[in-house]
Amino acid sequence: MTVILDSSAVLARLLNEPGRDLVAEAIASDAAMSSVNLAEVMAILVRGGLSGADAERALGKLPVTIHRFDEAMALRAGAMVVVTRKYGLSLGDRACLALAQREDLPVMTGDRAWAEVGPLVGVTVRLIR
């Protein structure tokens, strides 16, 4: 595994947004994401008009390893709230960072605020745009 993907990175790839080529390269090199971020991407695709089945097919075509959000990850992500609060990070954001922290891998995101947050939680952040 080479990188952990945030929801914004996966969406950039699926929706052909800026940064999609960097994400495609990461996916080709064995990327991973949290099950919480998978749920976020699914919700955004469905809210955007895709049927649940079509969104699931689109996500299924991405060769990305999905890591379950278990009790240890929940505690790790929850503990980050104090450090990340002023940056407006969501539970999904913290789940992604917690996975990157646990796996000792960089995280790929389109959210520029993470460039400041990464060093605070010991995670290298790669911005896609």
Backbone atoms as SQL, in Angstrom:
CREATE TABLE atoms (id INTEGER PRIMARY KEY, chain TEXT, resi INTEGER, resn TEXT, atom TEXT, x REAL, y REAL, z REAL);
INSERT INTO atoms VALUES
  (1, 'A', 1, 'MET', 'N', 0.837, -1.177, 0.000),
  (2, 'A', 1, 'MET', 'CA', 0.000, 0.000, 0.000),
  (3, 'A', 1, 'MET', 'C', 0.887, 1.247, 0.000),
  (4, 'A', 2, 'THR', 'N', 0.502, 2.240, -0.780),
  (5, 'A', 2, 'THR', 'CA', 1.353, 3.421, -0.899),
  (6, 'A', 2, 'THR', 'C', 0.727, 4.695, -0.343),
  (7, 'A', 3, 'VAL', 'N', -0.603, 4.760, -0.298),
  (8, 'A', 3, 'VAL', 'CA', -1.258, 5.989, 0.136),
  (9, 'A', 3, 'VAL', 'C', -2.689, 5.674, 0.602),
  (10, 'A', 4, 'ILE', 'N', -3.186, 6.512, 1.523),
  (11, 'A', 4, 'ILE', 'CA', -4.573, 6.430, 1.981),
  (12, 'A', 4, 'ILE', 'C', -5.338, 7.558, 1.289),
  (13, 'A', 5, 'LEU', 'N', -6.484, 7.239, 0.733),
  (14, 'A', 5, 'LEU', 'CA', -7.277, 8.217, -0.004),
  (15, 'A', 5, 'LEU', 'C', -8.398, 8.796, 0.849),
  (16, 'A', 6, 'ASP', 'N', -8.527, 10.096, 0.805),
  (17, 'A', 6, 'ASP', 'CA', -9.655, 10.795, 1.400),
  (18, 'A', 6, 'ASP', 'C', -10.817, 10.757, 0.399),
  (19, 'A', 7, 'SER', 'N', -12.010, 11.006, 0.883),
  (20, 'A', 7, 'SER', 'CA', -13.197, 11.027, 0.019),
  (21, 'A', 7, 'SER', 'C', -13.031, 12.005, -1.133),
  (22, 'A', 8, 'SER', 'N', -12.451, 13.160, -0.872),
  (23, 'A', 8, 'SER', 'CA', -12.302, 14.164, -1.930),
  (24, 'A', 8, 'SER', 'C', -11.418, 13.659, -3.059),
  (25, 'A', 9, 'ALA', 'N', -10.423, 12.850, -2.727),
  (26, 'A', 9, 'ALA', 'CA', -9.541, 12.295, -3.752),
  (27, 'A', 9, 'ALA', 'C', -10.285, 11.272, -4.608),
  (28, 'A', 10, 'VAL', 'N', -11.047, 10.403, -3.972),
  (29, 'A', 10, 'VAL', 'CA', -11.811, 9.398, -4.712),
  (30, 'A', 10, 'VAL', 'C', -12.849, 10.082, -5.603),
  (31, 'A', 11, 'LEU', 'N', -13.497, 11.094, -5.079),
  (32, 'A', 11, 'LEU', 'CA', -14.489, 11.821, -5.874),
  (33, 'A', 11, 'LEU', 'C', -13.848, 12.533, -7.057),
  (34, 'A', 12, 'ALA', 'N', -12.660, 13.072, -6.873),
  (35, 'A', 12, 'ALA', 'CA', -11.958, 13.719, -7.990),
  (36, 'A', 12, 'ALA', 'C', -11.757, 12.720, -9.121),
  (37, 'A', 13, 'ARG', 'N', -11.390, 11.495, -8.772),
  (38, 'A', 13, 'ARG', 'CA', -11.179, 10.451, -9.781),
  (39, 'A', 13, 'ARG', 'C', -12.494, 10.061, -10.448),
  (40, 'A', 14, 'LEU', 'N', -13.515, 9.829, -9.661),
  (41, 'A', 14, 'LEU', 'CA', -14.795, 9.363, -10.206),
  (42, 'A', 14, 'LEU', 'C', -15.531, 10.427, -11.005),
  (43, 'A', 15, 'LEU', 'N', -15.385, 11.688, -10.600),
  (44, 'A', 15, 'LEU', 'CA', -16.129, 12.783, -11.235),
  (45, 'A', 15, 'LEU', 'C', -15.277, 13.594, -12.207),
  (46, 'A', 16, 'ASN', 'N', -14.083, 13.087, -12.525),
  (47, 'A', 16, 'ASN', 'CA', -13.174, 13.753, -13.469),
  (48, 'A', 16, 'ASN', 'C', -12.867, 15.192, -13.087),
  (49, 'A', 17, 'GLU', 'N', -12.592, 15.397, -11.813),
  (50, 'A', 17, 'GLU', 'CA', -12.255, 16.715, -11.298),
  (51, 'A', 17, 'GLU', 'C', -10.739, 16.916, -11.320),
  (52, 'A', 18, 'PRO', 'N', -10.291, 18.170, -11.135),
  (53, 'A', 18, 'PRO', 'CA', -8.844, 18.404, -11.059),
  (54, 'A', 18, 'PRO', 'C', -8.197, 17.530, -9.986),
  (55, 'A', 19, 'GLY', 'N', -7.040, 16.995, -10.313),
  (56, 'A', 19, 'GLY', 'CA', -6.321, 16.107, -9.414),
  (57, 'A', 19, 'GLY', 'C', -6.578, 14.633, -9.692),
  (58, 'A', 20, 'ARG', 'N', -7.508, 14.352, -10.597),
  (59, 'A', 20, 'ARG', 'CA', -7.889, 12.955, -10.877),
  (60, 'A', 20, 'ARG', 'C', -6.719, 12.102, -11.360),
  (61, 'A', 21, 'ASP', 'N', -5.786, 12.703, -12.104),
  (62, 'A', 21, 'ASP', 'CA', -4.654, 11.925, -12.616),
  (63, 'A', 21, 'ASP', 'C', -3.724, 11.478, -11.488),
  (64, 'A', 22, 'LEU', 'N', -3.505, 12.344, -10.512),
  (65, 'A', 22, 'LEU', 'CA', -2.677, 11.964, -9.356),
  (66, 'A', 22, 'LEU', 'C', -3.335, 10.832, -8.571),
  (67, 'A', 23, 'VAL', 'N', -4.654, 10.909, -8.451),
  (68, 'A', 23, 'VAL', 'CA', -5.381, 9.864, -7.727),
  (69, 'A', 23, 'VAL', 'C', -5.326, 8.553, -8.513),
  (70, 'A', 24, 'ALA', 'N', -5.480, 8.634, -9.825),
  (71, 'A', 24, 'ALA', 'CA', -5.408, 7.428, -10.663),
  (72, 'A', 24, 'ALA', 'C', -4.048, 6.742, -10.506),
  (73, 'A', 25, 'GLU', 'N', -2.986, 7.529, -10.446),
  (74, 'A', 25, 'GLU', 'CA', -1.645, 6.962, -10.240),
  (75, 'A', 25, 'GLU', 'C', -1.550, 6.278, -8.879),
  (76, 'A', 26, 'ALA', 'N', -2.127, 6.913, -7.860),
  (77, 'A', 26, 'ALA', 'CA', -2.093, 6.331, -6.516),
  (78, 'A', 26, 'ALA', 'C', -2.881, 5.028, -6.474),
  (79, 'A', 27, 'ILE', 'N', -4.032, 5.015, -7.128),
  (80, 'A', 27, 'ILE', 'CA', -4.849, 3.802, -7.148),
  (81, 'A', 27, 'ILE', 'C', -4.109, 2.676, -7.861),
  (82, 'A', 28, 'ALA', 'N', -3.405, 3.016, -8.919),
  (83, 'A', 28, 'ALA', 'CA', -2.630, 2.007, -9.657),
  (84, 'A', 28, 'ALA', 'C', -1.483, 1.452, -8.821),
  (85, 'A', 29, 'SER', 'N', -1.086, 2.198, -7.779),
  (86, 'A', 29, 'SER', 'CA', 0.020, 1.764, -6.912),
  (87, 'A', 29, 'SER', 'C', -0.475, 1.193, -5.591),
  (88, 'A', 30, 'ASP', 'N', -1.698, 0.714, -5.558),
  (89, 'A', 30, 'ASP', 'CA', -2.235, 0.037, -4.371),
  (90, 'A', 30, 'ASP', 'C', -2.628, 0.994, -3.248),
  (91, 'A', 31, 'ALA', 'N', -3.663, 1.774, -3.474),
  (92, 'A', 31, 'ALA', 'CA', -4.171, 2.719, -2.481),
  (93, 'A', 31, 'ALA', 'C', -5.224, 2.058, -1.588),
  (94, 'A', 32, 'ALA', 'N', -5.536, 2.738, -0.492),
  (95, 'A', 32, 'ALA', 'CA', -6.535, 2.237, 0.453),
  (96, 'A', 32, 'ALA', 'C', -7.381, 3.392, 0.962),
  (97, 'A', 33, 'MET', 'N', -8.500, 3.046, 1.587),
  (98, 'A', 33, 'MET', 'CA', -9.346, 4.054, 2.219),
  (99, 'A', 33, 'MET', 'C', -10.129, 3.420, 3.359),
  (100, 'A', 34, 'SER', 'N', -10.657, 4.265, 4.215),
  (101, 'A', 34, 'SER', 'CA', -11.476, 3.827, 5.343),
  (102, 'A', 34, 'SER', 'C', -12.898, 3.537, 4.873),
  (103, 'A', 35, 'SER', 'N', -13.556, 2.605, 5.538),
  (104, 'A', 35, 'SER', 'CA', -14.955, 2.311, 5.224),
  (105, 'A', 35, 'SER', 'C', -15.843, 3.532, 5.479),
  (106, 'A', 36, 'VAL', 'N', -15.438, 4.410, 6.381),
  (107, 'A', 36, 'VAL', 'CA', -16.198, 5.645, 6.624),
  (108, 'A', 36, 'VAL', 'C', -16.147, 6.529, 5.380),
  (109, 'A', 37, 'ASN', 'N', -14.985, 6.632, 4.754),
  (110, 'A', 37, 'ASN', 'CA', -14.848, 7.432, 3.544),
  (111, 'A', 37, 'ASN', 'C', -15.579, 6.793, 2.373),
  (112, 'A', 38, 'LEU', 'N', -15.616, 5.477, 2.344),
  (113, 'A', 38, 'LEU', 'CA', -16.402, 4.783, 1.326),
  (114, 'A', 38, 'LEU', 'C', -17.866, 5.163, 1.452),
  (115, 'A', 39, 'ALA', 'N', -18.377, 5.201, 2.670),
  (116, 'A', 39, 'ALA', 'CA', -19.765, 5.601, 2.908),
  (117, 'A', 39, 'ALA', 'C', -20.005, 7.041, 2.474),
  (118, 'A', 40, 'GLU', 'N', -19.050, 7.918, 2.751),
  (119, 'A', 40, 'GLU', 'CA', -19.179, 9.321, 2.328),
  (120, 'A', 40, 'GLU', 'C', -19.266, 9.436, 0.809),
  (121, 'A', 41, 'VAL', 'N', -18.383, 8.749, 0.112),
  (122, 'A', 41, 'VAL', 'CA', -18.378, 8.813, -1.352),
  (123, 'A', 41, 'VAL', 'C', -19.685, 8.250, -1.900),
  (124, 'A', 42, 'MET', 'N', -20.142, 7.134, -1.357),
  (125, 'A', 42, 'MET', 'CA', -21.404, 6.540, -1.789),
  (126, 'A', 42, 'MET', 'C', -22.542, 7.537, -1.617),
  (127, 'A', 43, 'ALA', 'N', -22.604, 8.188, -0.477),
  (128, 'A', 43, 'ALA', 'CA', -23.675, 9.154, -0.202),
  (129, 'A', 43, 'ALA', 'C', -23.630, 10.324, -1.177),
  (130, 'A', 44, 'ILE', 'N', -22.451, 10.816, -1.464),
  (131, 'A', 44, 'ILE', 'CA', -22.326, 11.957, -2.387),
  (132, 'A', 44, 'ILE', 'C', -22.739, 11.553, -3.798),
  (133, 'A', 45, 'LEU', 'N', -22.356, 10.378, -4.227),
  (134, 'A', 45, 'LEU', 'CA', -22.750, 9.916, -5.564),
  (135, 'A', 45, 'LEU', 'C', -24.267, 9.744, -5.673),
  (136, 'A', 46, 'VAL', 'N', -24.881, 9.187, -4.641),
  (137, 'A', 46, 'VAL', 'CA', -26.331, 8.986, -4.654),
  (138, 'A', 46, 'VAL', 'C', -27.064, 10.326, -4.569),
  (139, 'A', 47, 'ARG', 'N', -26.577, 11.218, -3.713),
  (140, 'A', 47, 'ARG', 'CA', -27.185, 12.561, -3.641),
  (141, 'A', 47, 'ARG', 'C', -27.056, 13.291, -4.967),
  (142, 'A', 48, 'GLY', 'N', -25.990, 12.976, -5.705),
  (143, 'A', 48, 'GLY', 'CA', -25.757, 13.608, -7.003),
  (144, 'A', 48, 'GLY', 'C', -26.601, 13.032, -8.129),
  (145, 'A', 49, 'GLY', 'N', -27.385, 12.004, -7.830),
  (146, 'A', 49, 'GLY', 'CA', -28.306, 11.485, -8.835),
  (147, 'A', 49, 'GLY', 'C', -28.080, 10.055, -9.288),
  (148, 'A', 50, 'LEU', 'N', -26.970, 9.435, -8.908),
  (149, 'A', 50, 'LEU', 'CA', -26.764, 8.036, -9.280),
  (150, 'A', 50, 'LEU', 'C', -27.651, 7.133, -8.432),
  (151, 'A', 51, 'SER', 'N', -28.104, 6.047, -9.000),
  (152, 'A', 51, 'SER', 'CA', -28.818, 5.059, -8.198),
  (153, 'A', 51, 'SER', 'C', -27.804, 4.395, -7.278),
  (154, 'A', 52, 'GLY', 'N', -28.287, 3.778, -6.228),
  (155, 'A', 52, 'GLY', 'CA', -27.390, 3.074, -5.323),
  (156, 'A', 52, 'GLY', 'C', -26.603, 1.999, -6.051),
  (157, 'A', 53, 'ALA', 'N', -27.271, 1.296, -6.962),
  (158, 'A', 53, 'ALA', 'CA', -26.603, 0.222, -7.711),
  (159, 'A', 53, 'ALA', 'C', -25.518, 0.781, -8.623),
  (160, 'A', 54, 'ASP', 'N', -25.807, 1.903, -9.301),
  (161, 'A', 54, 'ASP', 'CA', -24.809, 2.500, -10.191),
  (162, 'A', 54, 'ASP', 'C', -23.619, 3.041, -9.405),
  (163, 'A', 55, 'ALA', 'N', -23.891, 3.660, -8.260),
  (164, 'A', 55, 'ALA', 'CA', -22.805, 4.174, -7.423),
  (165, 'A', 55, 'ALA', 'C', -21.940, 3.026, -6.910),
  (166, 'A', 56, 'GLU', 'N', -22.582, 1.940, -6.512),
  (167, 'A', 56, 'GLU', 'CA', -21.838, 0.786, -6.020),
  (168, 'A', 56, 'GLU', 'C', -20.975, 0.176, -7.129),
  (169, 'A', 57, 'ARG', 'N', -21.497, 0.126, -8.342),
  (170, 'A', 57, 'ARG', 'CA', -20.709, -0.385, -9.472),
  (171, 'A', 57, 'ARG', 'C', -19.497, 0.507, -9.738),
  (172, 'A', 58, 'ALA', 'N', -19.705, 1.821, -9.710),
  (173, 'A', 58, 'ALA', 'CA', -18.595, 2.753, -9.947),
  (174, 'A', 58, 'ALA', 'C', -17.511, 2.575, -8.893),
  (175, 'A', 59, 'LEU', 'N', -17.911, 2.433, -7.651),
  (176, 'A', 59, 'LEU', 'CA', -16.940, 2.238, -6.574),
  (177, 'A', 59, 'LEU', 'C', -16.267, 0.872, -6.674),
  (178, 'A', 60, 'GLY', 'N', -17.014, -0.124, -7.113),
  (179, 'A', 60, 'GLY', 'CA', -16.465, -1.462, -7.244),
  (180, 'A', 60, 'GLY', 'C', -15.396, -1.579, -8.309),
  (181, 'A', 61, 'LYS', 'N', -15.386, -0.648, -9.252),
  (182, 'A', 61, 'LYS', 'CA', -14.381, -0.662, -10.319),
  (183, 'A', 61, 'LYS', 'C', -13.034, -0.108, -9.864),
  (184, 'A', 62, 'LEU', 'N', -13.027, 0.534, -8.718),
  (185, 'A', 62, 'LEU', 'CA', -11.774, 1.098, -8.201),
  (186, 'A', 62, 'LEU', 'C', -11.037, 0.041, -7.389),
  (187, 'A', 63, 'PRO', 'N', -9.851, -0.326, -7.795),
  (188, 'A', 63, 'PRO', 'CA', -9.098, -1.328, -7.040),
  (189, 'A', 63, 'PRO', 'C', -8.438, -0.720, -5.807),
  (190, 'A', 64, 'VAL', 'N', -9.261, -0.410, -4.823),
  (191, 'A', 64, 'VAL', 'CA', -8.808, 0.237, -3.592),
  (192, 'A', 64, 'VAL', 'C', -9.112, -0.693, -2.420),
  (193, 'A', 65, 'THR', 'N', -8.151, -0.875, -1.535),
  (194, 'A', 65, 'THR', 'CA', -8.360, -1.681, -0.336),
  (195, 'A', 65, 'THR', 'C', -9.177, -0.882, 0.666),
  (196, 'A', 66, 'ILE', 'N', -10.242, -1.481, 1.202),
  (197, 'A', 66, 'ILE', 'CA', -11.093, -0.817, 2.187),
  (198, 'A', 66, 'ILE', 'C', -10.764, -1.364, 3.577),
  (199, 'A', 67, 'HIS', 'N', -10.456, -0.446, 4.494),
  (200, 'A', 67, 'HIS', 'CA', -10.171, -0.825, 5.882),
  (201, 'A', 67, 'HIS', 'C', -11.393, -0.534, 6.738),
  (202, 'A', 68, 'ARG', 'N', -11.787, -1.520, 7.526),
  (203, 'A', 68, 'ARG', 'CA', -12.943, -1.361, 8.418),
  (204, 'A', 68, 'ARG', 'C', -12.640, -0.344, 9.515),
  (205, 'A', 69, 'PHE', 'N', -13.677, 0.391, 9.862),
  (206, 'A', 69, 'PHE', 'CA', -13.586, 1.372, 10.945),
  (207, 'A', 69, 'PHE', 'C', -13.990, 0.652, 12.225),
  (208, 'A', 70, 'ASP', 'N', -13.003, 0.146, 12.948),
  (209, 'A', 70, 'ASP', 'CA', -13.267, -0.639, 14.147),
  (210, 'A', 70, 'ASP', 'C', -13.137, 0.227, 15.404),
  (211, 'A', 71, 'GLU', 'N', -13.223, -0.419, 16.548),
  (212, 'A', 71, 'GLU', 'CA', -13.174, 0.298, 17.818),
  (213, 'A', 71, 'GLU', 'C', -11.872, 1.075, 17.998),
  (214, 'A', 72, 'ALA', 'N', -10.763, 0.460, 17.670),
  (215, 'A', 72, 'ALA', 'CA', -9.464, 1.137, 17.822),
  (216, 'A', 72, 'ALA', 'C', -9.381, 2.368, 16.918),
  (217, 'A', 73, 'MET', 'N', -9.892, 2.230, 15.688),
  (218, 'A', 73, 'MET', 'CA', -9.886, 3.371, 14.767),
  (219, 'A', 73, 'MET', 'C', -10.820, 4.471, 15.265),
  (220, 'A', 74, 'ALA', 'N', -11.967, 4.069, 15.808),
  (221, 'A', 74, 'ALA', 'CA', -12.925, 5.044, 16.341),
  (222, 'A', 74, 'ALA', 'C', -12.293, 5.858, 17.468),
  (223, 'A', 75, 'LEU', 'N', -11.576, 5.181, 18.346),
  (224, 'A', 75, 'LEU', 'CA', -10.922, 5.880, 19.454),
  (225, 'A', 75, 'LEU', 'C', -9.834, 6.815, 18.950),
  (226, 'A', 76, 'ARG', 'N', -9.072, 6.357, 17.971),
  (227, 'A', 76, 'ARG', 'CA', -7.989, 7.167, 17.398),
  (228, 'A', 76, 'ARG', 'C', -8.573, 8.419, 16.725),
  (229, 'A', 77, 'ALA', 'N', -9.614, 8.235, 15.920),
  (230, 'A', 77, 'ALA', 'CA', -10.244, 9.359, 15.216),
  (231, 'A', 77, 'ALA', 'C', -10.909, 10.320, 16.205),
  (232, 'A', 78, 'GLY', 'N', -11.548, 9.769, 17.209),
  (233, 'A', 78, 'GLY', 'CA', -12.193, 10.611, 18.217),
  (234, 'A', 78, 'GLY', 'C', -11.208, 11.465, 18.982),
  (235, 'A', 79, 'ALA', 'N', -10.049, 10.918, 19.271),
  (236, 'A', 79, 'ALA', 'CA', -9.023, 11.654, 20.019),
  (237, 'A', 79, 'ALA', 'C', -8.473, 12.838, 19.226),
  (238, 'A', 80, 'MET', 'N', -8.612, 12.804, 17.914),
  (239, 'A', 80, 'MET', 'CA', -8.094, 13.885, 17.072),
  (240, 'A', 80, 'MET', 'C', -8.972, 15.136, 17.079),
  (241, 'A', 81, 'VAL', 'N', -10.160, 15.049, 17.640),
  (242, 'A', 81, 'VAL', 'CA', -11.114, 16.147, 17.523),
  (243, 'A', 81, 'VAL', 'C', -10.567, 17.456, 18.092),
  (244, 'A', 82, 'VAL', 'N', -9.831, 17.404, 19.166),
  (245, 'A', 82, 'VAL', 'CA', -9.312, 18.627, 19.782),
  (246, 'A', 82, 'VAL', 'C', -8.337, 19.334, 18.844),
  (247, 'A', 83, 'VAL', 'N', -7.473, 18.563, 18.206),
  (248, 'A', 83, 'VAL', 'CA', -6.456, 19.133, 17.310),
  (249, 'A', 83, 'VAL', 'C', -7.077, 19.619, 16.000),
  (250, 'A', 84, 'THR', 'N', -8.094, 18.918, 15.516),
  (251, 'A', 84, 'THR', 'CA', -8.636, 19.211, 14.177),
  (252, 'A', 84, 'THR', 'C', -9.852, 20.129, 14.177),
  (253, 'A', 85, 'ARG', 'N', -10.421, 20.390, 15.330),
  (254, 'A', 85, 'ARG', 'CA', -11.670, 21.167, 15.414),
  (255, 'A', 85, 'ARG', 'C', -11.577, 22.515, 14.698),
  (256, 'A', 86, 'LYS', 'N', -10.521, 23.260, 14.947),
  (257, 'A', 86, 'LYS', 'CA', -10.432, 24.602, 14.359),
  (258, 'A', 86, 'LYS', 'C', -10.282, 24.579, 12.837),
  (259, 'A', 87, 'TYR', 'N', -9.980, 23.407, 12.272),
  (260, 'A', 87, 'TYR', 'CA', -9.858, 23.265, 10.819),
  (261, 'A', 87, 'TYR', 'C', -11.148, 22.747, 10.185),
  (262, 'A', 88, 'GLY', 'N', -12.146, 22.457, 11.015),
  (263, 'A', 88, 'GLY', 'CA', -13.440, 22.027, 10.518),
  (264, 'A', 88, 'GLY', 'C', -13.486, 20.604, 9.990),
  (265, 'A', 89, 'LEU', 'N', -12.589, 19.740, 10.444),
  (266, 'A', 89, 'LEU', 'CA', -12.564, 18.369, 9.943),
  (267, 'A', 89, 'LEU', 'C', -13.729, 17.553, 10.494),
  (268, 'A', 90, 'SER', 'N', -14.308, 16.745, 9.625),
  (269, 'A', 90, 'SER', 'CA', -15.440, 15.895, 9.971),
  (270, 'A', 90, 'SER', 'C', -14.954, 14.560, 10.535),
  (271, 'A', 91, 'LEU', 'N', -15.902, 13.748, 10.963),
  (272, 'A', 91, 'LEU', 'CA', -15.564, 12.399, 11.402),
  (273, 'A', 91, 'LEU', 'C', -14.907, 11.620, 10.262),
  (274, 'A', 92, 'GLY', 'N', -15.425, 11.767, 9.054),
  (275, 'A', 92, 'GLY', 'CA', -14.828, 11.089, 7.902),
  (276, 'A', 92, 'GLY', 'C', -13.387, 11.521, 7.680),
  (277, 'A', 93, 'ASP', 'N', -13.142, 12.809, 7.821),
  (278, 'A', 93, 'ASP', 'CA', -11.777, 13.321, 7.678),
  (279, 'A', 93, 'ASP', 'C', -10.850, 12.702, 8.722),
  (280, 'A', 94, 'ARG', 'N', -11.337, 12.679, 9.958),
  (281, 'A', 94, 'ARG', 'CA', -10.519, 12.126, 11.039),
  (282, 'A', 94, 'ARG', 'C', -10.338, 10.619, 10.889),
  (283, 'A', 95, 'ALA', 'N', -11.339, 9.934, 10.345),
  (284, 'A', 95, 'ALA', 'CA', -11.202, 8.491, 10.094),
  (285, 'A', 95, 'ALA', 'C', -10.093, 8.239, 9.077),
  (286, 'A', 96, 'CYS', 'N', -10.049, 9.067, 8.060),
  (287, 'A', 96, 'CYS', 'CA', -9.009, 8.948, 7.038),
  (288, 'A', 96, 'CYS', 'C', -7.629, 9.208, 7.645),
  (289, 'A', 97, 'LEU', 'N', -7.509, 10.260, 8.401),
  (290, 'A', 97, 'LEU', 'CA', -6.236, 10.585, 9.045),
  (291, 'A', 97, 'LEU', 'C', -5.817, 9.508, 10.044),
  (292, 'A', 98, 'ALA', 'N', -6.784, 8.970, 10.775),
  (293, 'A', 98, 'ALA', 'CA', -6.480, 7.921, 11.748),
  (294, 'A', 98, 'ALA', 'C', -5.950, 6.670, 11.045),
  (295, 'A', 99, 'LEU', 'N', -6.526, 6.339, 9.902),
  (296, 'A', 99, 'LEU', 'CA', -6.043, 5.187, 9.136),
  (297, 'A', 99, 'LEU', 'C', -4.624, 5.439, 8.630),
  (298, 'A', 100, 'ALA', 'N', -4.387, 6.623, 8.104),
  (299, 'A', 100, 'ALA', 'CA', -3.045, 6.963, 7.622),
  (300, 'A', 100, 'ALA', 'C', -2.036, 6.924, 8.765),
  (301, 'A', 101, 'GLN', 'N', -2.446, 7.412, 9.902),
  (302, 'A', 101, 'GLN', 'CA', -1.583, 7.403, 11.083),
  (303, 'A', 101, 'GLN', 'C', -1.259, 5.963, 11.493),
  (304, 'A', 102, 'ARG', 'N', -2.290, 5.123, 11.568),
  (305, 'A', 102, 'ARG', 'CA', -2.089, 3.730, 11.975),
  (306, 'A', 102, 'ARG', 'C', -1.202, 2.962, 10.998),
  (307, 'A', 103, 'GLU', 'N', -1.422, 3.173, 9.713),
  (308, 'A', 103, 'GLU', 'CA', -0.677, 2.447, 8.684),
  (309, 'A', 103, 'GLU', 'C', 0.671, 3.096, 8.372),
  (310, 'A', 104, 'ASP', 'N', 0.918, 4.274, 8.945),
  (311, 'A', 104, 'ASP', 'CA', 2.136, 5.035, 8.701),
  (312, 'A', 104, 'ASP', 'C', 2.332, 5.284, 7.205),
  (313, 'A', 105, 'LEU', 'N', 1.251, 5.786, 6.585),
  (314, 'A', 105, 'LEU', 'CA', 1.249, 6.095, 5.155),
  (315, 'A', 105, 'LEU', 'C', 0.777, 7.527, 4.944),
  (316, 'A', 106, 'PRO', 'N', 1.175, 8.136, 3.844),
  (317, 'A', 106, 'PRO', 'CA', 0.658, 9.472, 3.534),
  (318, 'A', 106, 'PRO', 'C', -0.812, 9.389, 3.147),
  (319, 'A', 107, 'VAL', 'N', -1.476, 10.512, 3.267),
  (320, 'A', 107, 'VAL', 'CA', -2.881, 10.616, 2.868),
  (321, 'A', 107, 'VAL', 'C', -2.975, 11.555, 1.676),
  (322, 'A', 108, 'MET', 'N', -3.868, 11.247, 0.757),
  (323, 'A', 108, 'MET', 'CA', -4.075, 12.068, -0.434),
  (324, 'A', 108, 'MET', 'C', -5.468, 12.701, -0.343),
  (325, 'A', 109, 'THR', 'N', -5.524, 14.031, -0.497),
  (326, 'A', 109, 'THR', 'CA', -6.774, 14.763, -0.341),
  (327, 'A', 109, 'THR', 'C', -6.789, 16.006, -1.222),
  (328, 'A', 110, 'GLY', 'N', -7.967, 16.531, -1.420),
  (329, 'A', 110, 'GLY', 'CA', -8.131, 17.802, -2.108),
  (330, 'A', 110, 'GLY', 'C', -8.366, 18.943, -1.133),
  (331, 'A', 111, 'ASP', 'N', -8.403, 18.628, 0.146),
  (332, 'A', 111, 'ASP', 'CA', -8.698, 19.605, 1.194),
  (333, 'A', 111, 'ASP', 'C', -7.406, 20.266, 1.673),
  (334, 'A', 112, 'ARG', 'N', -7.208, 21.523, 1.298),
  (335, 'A', 112, 'ARG', 'CA', -5.959, 22.240, 1.597),
  (336, 'A', 112, 'ARG', 'C', -5.688, 22.423, 3.088),
  (337, 'A', 113, 'ALA', 'N', -6.724, 22.473, 3.910),
  (338, 'A', 113, 'ALA', 'CA', -6.527, 22.640, 5.355),
  (339, 'A', 113, 'ALA', 'C', -5.730, 21.486, 5.948),
  (340, 'A', 114, 'TRP', 'N', -5.778, 20.335, 5.290),
  (341, 'A', 114, 'TRP', 'CA', -5.057, 19.171, 5.802),
  (342, 'A', 114, 'TRP', 'C', -3.549, 19.375, 5.786),
  (343, 'A', 115, 'ALA', 'N', -3.058, 20.258, 4.952),
  (344, 'A', 115, 'ALA', 'CA', -1.621, 20.524, 4.914),
  (345, 'A', 115, 'ALA', 'C', -1.148, 21.044, 6.271),
  (346, 'A', 116, 'GLU', 'N', -2.015, 21.765, 6.962),
  (347, 'A', 116, 'GLU', 'CA', -1.684, 22.256, 8.300),
  (348, 'A', 116, 'GLU', 'C', -1.953, 21.206, 9.367),
  (349, 'A', 117, 'VAL', 'N', -2.982, 20.412, 9.163),
  (350, 'A', 117, 'VAL', 'CA', -3.385, 19.405, 10.150),
  (351, 'A', 117, 'VAL', 'C', -2.409, 18.223, 10.172),
  (352, 'A', 118, 'GLY', 'N', -1.941, 17.799, 9.003),
  (353, 'A', 118, 'GLY', 'CA', -1.082, 16.623, 8.917),
  (354, 'A', 118, 'GLY', 'C', 0.040, 16.590, 9.931),
  (355, 'A', 119, 'PRO', 'N', 0.872, 17.631, 9.984),
  (356, 'A', 119, 'PRO', 'CA', 1.971, 17.615, 10.957),
  (357, 'A', 119, 'PRO', 'C', 1.495, 17.543, 12.413),
  (358, 'A', 120, 'LEU', 'N', 0.317, 18.071, 12.680),
  (359, 'A', 120, 'LEU', 'CA', -0.208, 18.052, 14.046),
  (360, 'A', 120, 'LEU', 'C', -0.597, 16.653, 14.509),
  (361, 'A', 121, 'VAL', 'N', -0.929, 15.784, 13.538),
  (362, 'A', 121, 'VAL', 'CA', -1.327, 14.422, 13.887),
  (363, 'A', 121, 'VAL', 'C', -0.322, 13.382, 13.390),
  (364, 'A', 122, 'GLY', 'N', 0.802, 13.849, 12.881),
  (365, 'A', 122, 'GLY', 'CA', 1.856, 12.941, 12.452),
  (366, 'A', 122, 'GLY', 'C', 1.592, 12.223, 11.141),
  (367, 'A', 123, 'VAL', 'N', 0.902, 12.899, 10.214),
  (368, 'A', 123, 'VAL', 'CA', 0.568, 12.296, 8.926),
  (369, 'A', 123, 'VAL', 'C', 1.073, 13.190, 7.799),
  (370, 'A', 124, 'THR', 'N', 1.718, 12.588, 6.810),
  (371, 'A', 124, 'THR', 'CA', 2.134, 13.318, 5.617),
  (372, 'A', 124, 'THR', 'C', 0.926, 13.490, 4.713),
  (373, 'A', 125, 'VAL', 'N', 0.702, 14.713, 4.239),
  (374, 'A', 125, 'VAL', 'CA', -0.451, 15.027, 3.391),
  (375, 'A', 125, 'VAL', 'C', 0.025, 15.349, 1.998),
  (376, 'A', 126, 'ARG', 'N', -0.584, 14.714, 1.006),
  (377, 'A', 126, 'ARG', 'CA', -0.330, 14.992, -0.402),
  (378, 'A', 126, 'ARG', 'C', -1.580, 15.618, -0.994),
  (379, 'A', 127, 'LEU', 'N', -1.482, 16.880, -1.368),
  (380, 'A', 127, 'LEU', 'CA', -2.628, 17.566, -1.971),
  (381, 'A', 127, 'LEU', 'C', -2.721, 17.233, -3.452),
  (382, 'A', 128, 'ILE', 'N', -3.955, 17.046, -3.933),
  (383, 'A', 128, 'ILE', 'CA', -4.138, 16.698, -5.343),
  (384, 'A', 128, 'ILE', 'C', -4.392, 17.932, -6.219),
  (385, 'A', 129, 'ARG', 'N', -4.616, 19.061, -5.587),
  (386, 'A', 129, 'ARG', 'CA', -4.825, 20.310, -6.348),
  (387, 'A', 129, 'ARG', 'C', -4.482, 21.509, -5.485);
